[in-house]
Amino acid sequence: MTAPWRTYEWQIGWRYTRGGRRRAAARAAGRATGATGGTQPQRRDGFISFISAISVLGIMLGVAALIIVLSVMNGFQKEVRDRMLSVMPHIELSAADGDALPDWRALAQAARQAAPQVQAAAPFTAVQALLSHGDSLRGAMVRGISPAEEATVTPLAALQRDSFSALQPGRWQIVLGGELARQLDVRVGDKLTLMAPGGQVTPAGTVPRLRSFTVAGTFDSGHYEHDSTLALIHLDDASRLFRVEGPTGVQLKLPHALDAPATAATLRQQLPASVRVSDWTRVNRAWYDAVQVEKRLMGIILTLIVAIAAFNLVSSLVMTVNQKRADIAILRTLGASPRSIMGIFVVQGSLAGFMGTAAGLLLGMLVAFHIDTIVPAIERLLGIAFLPGSIYLISRMPSQPLASDIVPITVMALLLSLAATLYPSWRASRIQPAQALRYE
């Protein structure tokens, strides 16, 4: 049995694909022998080769653009996600009624048994409150934490151990987000007033519960929402100030942040109904959904570019079929079936699509993996900065190529190229030998 790649359909399709070099050799031979005929067909061949080259180039650039753009979007998404998760856990467990947990360690152990991938757990108490300093008054999410356990769950606590270790029970110390500290105009060592919700009933009426705190430190996670609204105090101080009988929730850390939705679903099934489970994608649903929609729409737009380039193969193959009518007729008279004729042009178009996709894949991967070198070189050459450090928190162009993006892009480009060959190939298979050879 003849191997598929040795059949005449493959051989002729490959010969038509690289026909430009053969035509160049034929023109050179014609000049050497002084032949002058065939100028018009040669010009037609050159135009068809130009259209084919443009199609291959379009597929290459479209595939490369898809890989580069999605890799950069993944890089930005990872940067923002890492900054966000530096001060918040992957999963939070809390009482469904909002009350304090009777035994947070038992709940953490139950979570580890239900989901063995849970690496660490830490208690917390979170309450909305008001912070004031001088004439400045700001709302904040005051979170009571245990510094030792917090360092095992959130990276920021591990990086800023000095500031977080200052949170000792009974000392009434507070750590503020950098932007919140700037809004309140406070520095380390300054005192501010925390106003707890739910006033205290006295004979003179209901008065707010106030407590003076000393600023022990500040943090900058790089995520504005957290830096401008989050304040941290010790867990025992939070229990006394907000009058709760212990932590109101448990934070869980996983090996990979993207596993949080699946792990949270498992915990919802295994833990009692009185426990509320939320992962970071639900807490930040607006941001997470916006990123996913933006990435999906960008992929669709760039896919249309690849589709346009792929379907340029239709015009080049149609012109090739019209030019090769005599060759097709001769093959038919020699016994070639319509299916074989169709296979010849499917091979020709598929090879062009494969070459364009392979070149685009190599170009896209090269740029995506070396964008941290390419972008600074372009900035130096043009004398501009794409991400000025004075404006953006991210001053470099991040990139994260993912196989989950690259493989579908490659398959999609190949399928579009194959689809573009079907009509011209079918048209070639319908050519009647007698009509094609009538004027030859």
C-alpha positions as CSV (number, residue, x, y, z in Angstrom):
1,M,0.0,0.0,0.0
2,T,1.3,3.4,-0.9
3,A,1.8,5.8,2.0
4,P,-0.6,8.8,2.0
5,W,2.2,11.3,1.6
6,R,3.5,9.4,-1.5
7,T,0.3,9.5,-3.5
8,Y,0.1,11.7,-6.6
9,E,-2.5,14.0,-5.0
10,W,0.0,15.0,-2.4
11,Q,2.8,15.2,-4.9
12,I,0.9,17.4,-7.3
13,G,-0.6,19.5,-4.5
14,W,2.9,20.1,-3.1
15,R,4.2,21.0,-6.6
16,Y,1.4,23.6,-7.1
17,T,2.2,25.0,-3.7
18,R,5.8,25.7,-4.5
19,G,5.2,26.4,-8.1
20,G,6.7,29.9,-7.9
21,R,10.2,28.5,-7.9
22,R,9.5,26.2,-10.8
23,R,8.1,29.1,-12.8
24,A,11.2,31.2,-12.1
25,A,13.3,28.3,-13.4
26,A,11.1,28.0,-16.5
27,R,11.5,31.8,-17.2
28,A,15.2,31.5,-16.8
29,A,15.3,28.6,-19.2
30,G,13.1,30.5,-21.7
31,R,15.5,33.5,-21.6
32,A,18.5,31.1,-22.2
33,T,16.8,29.6,-25.2
34,G,15.5,32.9,-26.5
35,A,11.8,31.8,-26.2
36,T,9.4,34.7,-25.9
37,G,6.0,32.9,-25.6
38,G,4.1,32.4,-22.4
39,T,4.4,36.0,-21.1
40,Q,0.8,36.3,-20.2
41,P,0.5,33.0,-18.3
42,Q,3.7,33.8,-16.5
43,R,2.3,37.1,-15.4
44,R,-0.9,35.4,-14.3
45,D,1.2,32.8,-12.3
46,G,3.0,35.7,-10.6
47,F,-0.2,37.4,-9.6
48,I,-1.6,34.1,-8.2
49,S,1.6,33.5,-6.3
50,F,1.4,37.0,-4.9
51,I,-2.2,36.5,-3.7
52,S,-1.1,33.1,-2.1
53,A,1.8,34.8,-0.4
54,I,-0.5,37.5,1.0
55,S,-2.8,34.8,2.3
56,V,0.0,32.9,4.1
57,L,1.3,36.2,5.5
58,G,-2.1,37.2,6.7
59,I,-2.6,33.9,8.5
60,M,0.9,34.2,10.0
61,L,0.3,37.7,11.3
62,G,-3.3,36.9,12.5
63,V,-2.1,33.8,14.5
64,A,0.9,35.7,15.9
65,A,-1.3,38.7,16.9
66,L,-3.8,36.4,18.7
67,I,-1.0,34.7,20.7
68,I,0.7,37.9,21.6
69,V,-2.4,39.8,22.6
70,L,-3.9,37.0,24.7
71,S,-0.5,36.4,26.3
72,V,-0.3,40.1,27.3
73,M,-3.8,40.0,28.6
74,N,-3.0,36.9,30.7
75,G,0.0,38.7,32.0
76,F,-1.9,41.8,33.1
77,Q,-4.7,39.5,34.6
78,K,-2.0,37.6,36.6
79,E,-0.4,40.8,37.8
80,V,-3.7,42.3,39.1
81,R,-4.8,38.9,40.5
82,D,-1.5,38.5,42.4
83,R,-1.8,42.0,43.8
84,M,-5.4,41.4,44.8
85,L,-4.7,38.1,46.5
86,S,-1.7,39.5,48.4
87,V,-4.2,40.8,51.0
88,M,-7.2,38.5,50.6
89,P,-7.5,34.7,50.8
90,H,-8.5,32.3,48.1
91,I,-11.5,31.1,50.0
92,E,-13.5,32.4,53.0
93,L,-15.7,30.4,55.4
94,S,-18.2,32.2,57.6
95,A,-21.4,31.6,59.4
96,A,-24.5,32.0,57.3
97,D,-26.2,34.1,59.9
98,G,-23.2,36.4,60.3
99,D,-22.5,35.5,63.9
100,A,-19.1,34.4,65.3
101,L,-17.9,30.9,64.8
102,P,-17.9,28.8,67.9
103,D,-14.7,26.9,67.0
104,W,-12.8,28.1,64.0
105,R,-10.1,25.4,64.3
106,A,-12.6,22.6,64.1
107,L,-14.1,24.3,61.0
108,A,-10.6,24.6,59.4
109,Q,-9.9,20.9,60.1
110,A,-13.3,20.0,58.5
111,A,-12.3,22.0,55.4
112,R,-9.0,20.2,55.2
113,Q,-10.7,16.9,55.3
114,A,-13.2,17.9,52.7
115,A,-10.5,19.4,50.4
116,P,-7.0,18.0,51.1
117,Q,-5.5,20.7,48.9
118,V,-6.1,23.4,51.5
119,Q,-2.7,24.4,52.7
120,A,-3.3,26.9,55.5
121,A,-6.1,28.5,57.5
122,A,-6.4,31.7,59.5
123,P,-9.3,33.3,61.5
124,F,-10.6,36.8,60.9
125,T,-13.3,39.3,61.9
126,A,-14.4,41.8,59.3
127,V,-16.6,44.8,60.1
128,Q,-17.4,48.1,58.2
129,A,-16.4,51.1,60.4
130,L,-15.4,54.7,60.2
131,L,-11.9,56.1,60.7
132,S,-11.2,59.7,61.5
133,H,-8.1,61.9,61.9
134,G,-8.5,65.6,62.3
135,D,-11.0,66.8,59.8
136,S,-10.7,63.6,57.7
137,L,-13.3,60.9,57.9
138,R,-13.2,57.7,55.8
139,G,-15.1,54.5,55.7
140,A,-13.0,51.3,55.9
141,M,-13.3,47.5,56.1
142,V,-11.7,46.8,59.5
143,R,-10.3,43.3,59.6
144,G,-9.2,41.6,62.8
145,I,-6.5,39.1,62.2
146,S,-4.0,36.9,64.0
147,P,-0.6,37.9,62.7
148,A,1.0,34.5,63.1
149,E,-1.8,32.6,61.1
150,E,-2.3,35.5,58.7
151,A,1.3,35.2,57.4
152,T,0.5,31.6,56.3
153,V,-2.5,32.7,54.2
154,T,-1.7,36.1,52.6
155,P,1.6,36.9,51.0
156,L,1.6,40.5,52.2
157,A,1.5,39.5,55.8
158,A,4.5,37.3,55.3
159,L,6.4,40.1,53.4
160,Q,5.7,42.8,56.0
161,R,6.1,40.8,59.2
162,D,7.5,43.9,61.1
163,S,4.3,45.9,60.6
164,F,1.9,43.0,61.2
165,S,3.8,41.7,64.2
166,A,3.2,45.1,65.9
167,L,-0.5,44.1,66.2
168,Q,-0.5,42.8,69.7
169,P,-3.6,42.2,71.8
170,G,-4.5,45.1,74.1
171,R,-2.1,47.6,72.4
172,W,-4.7,48.9,70.0
173,Q,-2.5,49.2,67.0
174,I,-3.7,49.4,63.4
175,V,-2.2,48.8,60.0
176,L,-3.6,50.9,57.1
177,G,-3.6,50.6,53.4
178,G,-1.2,53.1,51.9
179,E,-3.9,55.0,50.0
180,L,-6.2,55.1,53.0
181,A,-3.3,56.5,55.2
182,R,-2.8,59.2,52.6
183,Q,-6.5,60.1,52.6
184,L,-6.5,60.3,56.4
185,D,-3.1,62.1,56.3
186,V,-1.6,59.9,59.0
187,R,1.9,58.4,59.4
188,V,3.4,55.6,61.5
189,G,3.0,56.6,65.2
190,D,0.0,58.9,64.6
191,K,-3.3,58.3,66.4
192,L,-6.7,58.0,64.8
193,T,-10.2,57.3,66.0
194,L,-12.2,54.2,65.0
195,M,-16.0,54.5,65.2
196,A,-17.6,51.0,65.5
197,P,-21.1,50.4,64.1
198,G,-24.0,49.9,66.6
199,G,-23.8,52.6,69.3
200,Q,-23.7,52.1,73.0
201,V,-26.9,52.7,74.9
202,T,-26.5,55.1,77.9
203,P,-28.9,57.1,80.1
204,A,-28.1,60.1,77.8
205,G,-29.1,58.1,74.8
206,T,-27.2,56.0,72.2
207,V,-23.7,57.1,71.6
208,P,-21.2,55.7,69.1
209,R,-18.4,53.4,70.3
210,L,-15.1,55.1,69.8
211,R,-11.6,53.8,70.2
212,S,-8.3,55.5,69.7
213,F,-5.7,53.5,67.7
214,T,-2.0,54.0,67.0
215,V,-0.9,53.6,63.4
216,A,1.7,50.7,63.5
217,G,2.4,50.6,59.7
218,T,1.0,50.8,56.2
219,F,1.0,48.5,53.2
220,D,0.8,49.0,49.4
221,S,-0.5,45.9,47.7
222,G,-0.8,47.6,44.3
223,H,-4.5,47.1,44.2
224,Y,-6.3,50.4,44.8
225,E,-9.6,49.0,46.2
226,H,-7.7,47.3,49.0
227,D,-5.1,50.0,49.6
228,S,-7.9,52.6,50.0
229,T,-10.4,50.7,52.1
230,L,-8.6,48.1,54.2
231,A,-7.5,48.5,57.8
232,L,-6.0,45.6,60.0
233,I,-6.1,45.2,63.8
234,H,-5.5,42.3,66.1
235,L,-8.2,39.7,66.3
236,D,-8.6,40.1,70.1
237,D,-9.0,43.8,69.8
238,A,-11.6,43.4,67.1
239,S,-13.6,40.9,69.3
240,R,-13.6,43.4,72.2
241,L,-14.4,46.5,70.1
242,F,-17.1,44.9,68.0
243,R,-18.4,42.7,70.8
244,V,-18.3,39.4,69.0
245,E,-17.4,36.1,70.8
246,G,-14.6,35.1,68.4
247,P,-13.7,35.3,64.7
248,T,-16.5,35.6,62.2
249,G,-14.7,33.7,59.5
250,V,-11.8,31.5,58.4
251,Q,-9.5,32.2,55.5
252,L,-8.1,29.3,53.4
253,K,-5.1,29.2,51.2
254,L,-4.8,26.8,48.1
255,P,-1.7,25.9,46.0
256,H,-3.3,27.6,43.0
257,A,-5.7,30.5,43.0
258,L,-7.5,29.3,39.9
259,D,-8.5,26.2,41.8
260,A,-10.6,28.2,44.2
261,P,-14.0,28.0,42.4
262,A,-13.9,24.2,42.1
263,T,-12.6,23.8,45.7
264,A,-15.3,26.1,47.0
265,A,-18.0,24.0,45.2
266,T,-16.6,20.9,46.9
267,L,-16.7,22.6,50.3
268,R,-20.3,23.8,49.8
269,Q,-21.3,20.1,49.3
270,Q,-19.2,18.7,52.2
271,L,-19.6,21.4,55.0
272,P,-22.9,22.1,56.9
273,A,-25.4,24.4,55.4
274,S,-24.8,26.8,58.3
275,V,-21.4,27.6,56.8
276,R,-21.2,30.1,53.9
277,V,-18.4,29.5,51.4
278,S,-17.1,32.2,49.0
279,D,-14.0,32.2,46.8
280,W,-12.1,35.2,45.5
281,T,-13.8,35.1,42.1
282,R,-17.2,35.6,43.8
283,V,-16.0,38.4,46.1
284,N,-14.5,40.2,43.0
285,R,-17.1,39.0,40.6
286,A,-17.4,42.3,38.7
287,W,-13.7,42.4,38.0
288,Y,-13.4,38.7,37.2
289,D,-16.3,38.7,34.8
290,A,-15.1,41.9,33.1
291,V,-11.7,40.4,32.4
292,Q,-13.2,37.2,31.1
293,V,-15.6,39.1,28.7
294,E,-12.9,41.4,27.5
295,K,-10.6,38.5,26.8
296,R,-13.3,36.6,25.0
297,L,-14.3,39.6,22.8
298,M,-10.7,40.3,22.0
299,G,-10.2,36.7,20.9
300,I,-13.3,36.9,18.7
301,I,-12.1,40.1,17.0
302,L,-8.6,38.8,16.3
303,T,-10.1,35.5,15.1
304,L,-12.0,37.4,12.4
305,I,-8.6,38.7,11.2
306,V,-7.4,35.1,10.9
307,A,-10.6,34.2,9.1
308,I,-10.2,37.0,6.6
309,A,-6.7,35.9,5.8
310,A,-7.7,32.2,5.6
311,F,-10.5,32.9,3.2
312,N,-8.1,34.8,1.0
313,L,-7.0,31.3,0.1
314,V,-10.4,30.9,-1.7
315,S,-9.5,33.6,-4.3
316,S,-6.0,32.3,-4.9
317,L,-7.3,28.7,-5.2
318,V,-10.1,29.7,-7.6
319,M,-7.6,31.5,-9.8
320,T,-5.3,28.4,-9.6
321,V,-8.2,26.1,-10.6
322,N,-9.0,28.4,-13.6
323,Q,-5.3,28.3,-14.7
324,K,-5.0,24.6,-14.3
325,R,-8.1,23.6,-16.2
326,A,-6.1,21.9,-18.9
327,D,-4.0,20.0,-16.4
328,I,-7.2,18.9,-14.6
329,A,-8.7,17.7,-17.9
330,I,-5.6,15.7,-18.7
331,L,-5.6,14.1,-15.3
332,R,-9.2,13.2,-15.7
333,T,-8.6,11.6,-19.1
334,L,-5.8,9.5,-17.5
335,G,-8.2,8.1,-15.0
336,A,-8.1,10.5,-12.0
337,S,-11.4,10.6,-10.1
338,P,-13.2,13.8,-9.1
339,R,-12.3,13.0,-5.5
340,S,-8.6,12.9,-6.4
341,I,-8.8,16.2,-8.2
342,M,-10.5,17.7,-5.2
343,G,-7.7,16.2,-3.0
344,I,-5.0,17.9,-5.0
345,F,-6.4,21.4,-4.3
346,V,-7.2,20.6,-0.7
347,V,-3.6,19.6,-0.2
348,Q,-2.4,22.9,-1.9
349,G,-4.6,25.1,0.3
350,S,-4.0,23.1,3.5
351,L,-0.2,23.3,3.0
352,A,-0.5,27.1,2.6
353,G,-2.6,27.3,5.8
354,F,-0.2,25.1,7.6
355,M,2.8,27.2,6.6
356,G,1.1,30.4,7.7
357,T,-0.1,28.9,11.0
358,A,3.3,27.4,11.8
359,A,5.1,30.7,11.0
360,G,2.6,32.7,13.1
361,L,2.9,30.2,16.0
362,L,6.7,30.6,16.0
363,L,6.5,34.4,15.7
364,G,3.9,34.7,18.4
365,M,5.7,32.4,20.8
366,L,9.0,34.2,20.2
367,V,7.5,37.6,20.9
368,A,5.3,36.4,23.8
369,F,8.2,34.8,25.7
370,H,10.6,37.7,25.0
371,I,8.3,40.6,25.4
372,D,10.2,41.9,28.4
373,T,13.2,42.3,26.2
374,I,11.4,43.5,23.0
375,V,9.2,46.2,24.5
376,P,12.1,48.0,26.4
377,A,14.1,47.9,23.1
378,I,11.3,49.6,21.2
379,E,10.8,52.1,24.0
380,R,14.5,53.1,23.8
381,L,14.4,53.2,20.0
382,L,11.3,55.5,19.9
383,G,12.0,57.4,23.2
384,I,8.6,56.7,24.7
385,A,7.3,54.6,27.6
386,F,4.2,52.5,27.1
387,L,3.5,52.1,30.8
388,P,5.0,55.1,32.7
389,G,5.7,54.3,36.3
390,S,4.4,57.6,37.5
391,I,0.9,56.7,36.1
392,Y,0.6,52.9,36.2
393,L,1.4,50.6,39.1
394,I,2.7,48.1,36.5
395,S,5.7,49.7,34.7
396,R,6.6,46.7,32.5
397,M,4.6,44.8,29.9
398,P,3.7,41.4,31.4
399,S,3.2,38.3,29.3
400,Q,1.9,34.8,30.2
401,P,1.5,32.4,27.2
402,L,-0.9,29.6,28.1
403,A,-1.3,26.3,26.3
404,S,-5.1,26.7,26.8
405,D,-4.9,29.7,24.4
406,I,-2.2,28.6,22.0
407,V,-3.6,25.2,21.2
408,P,-7.2,26.5,20.3
409,I,-5.7,29.3,18.2
410,T,-3.5,26.8,16.2
411,V,-6.4,24.4,15.7
412,M,-8.8,27.2,14.7
413,A,-6.4,28.6,12.1
414,L,-5.8,25.1,10.6
415,L,-9.6,24.4,10.4
416,L,-10.3,27.8,8.8
417,S,-7.6,27.2,6.2
418,L,-9.1,23.7,5.5
419,A,-12.6,25.1,5.2
420,A,-11.3,27.8,2.7
421,T,-10.2,25.0,0.4
422,L,-13.5,23.1,0.1
423,Y,-15.3,25.3,-2.5
424,P,-12.4,25.8,-4.9
425,S,-11.5,22.1,-4.7
426,W,-15.2,21.1,-5.3
427,R,-15.3,23.4,-8.3
428,A,-12.1,21.8,-9.7
429,S,-13.6,18.3,-9.4
430,R,-16.6,19.4,-11.5
431,I,-14.6,20.4,-14.5
432,Q,-15.4,18.4,-17.6
433,P,-12.4,17.2,-19.6
434,A,-14.0,17.7,-23.1
435,Q,-15.0,21.3,-22.4
436,A,-11.6,22.2,-20.8
437,L,-9.6,20.8,-23.7
438,R,-11.8,22.2,-26.5
439,Y,-9.7,25.4,-27.0
440,E,-6.3,24.0,-26.0
